[in-house]
Amino acid sequence: MKKSPSELVALVDAPLDENNEVIFANPWEAKAFALVVQMHQENRYTWKEWANQLSHEIKESNTLNEKEEDYYLLWLKAAEELVVTKGLCAKDELSSRKESLLHTQEALKETADHHHSTG
């Protein structure tokens, strides 16, 4: 049975404000959240699989890092792992796409910085 986004949030301890609304500090966090919910609703994985993978990422992060890693970065890591594990995308293809997006993002930032410094 599919769960609503609000029901799913309750299952994974997402950060909430005083009105019990999910908190996103940056637009990419909302996109990561929406992507995870959408893939679940498309039956790409069960919510239990998702919660287990996220739990694994949080435990691994706590073991490897002294500082707490951004919650939604862990969502992204868990989603990437599930995408690869479920065979939705090959690991090398995922890495290649991420690299391409990073280069595009850096180029856009450089262009924006150049326009601000010459304006």
ABEGO torsion letter per residue (X at the ends): XBBBAAAAAAAAGBBBBAAGBBBBABAAAAAAAAAAAAAAAAGABBAAAAAAAAAAAAAAAAAABABBBBAAAAAAAAAAAAAAAAGABBAAAAAAAAAAAAAAAAAAAAAAAAAAAAX
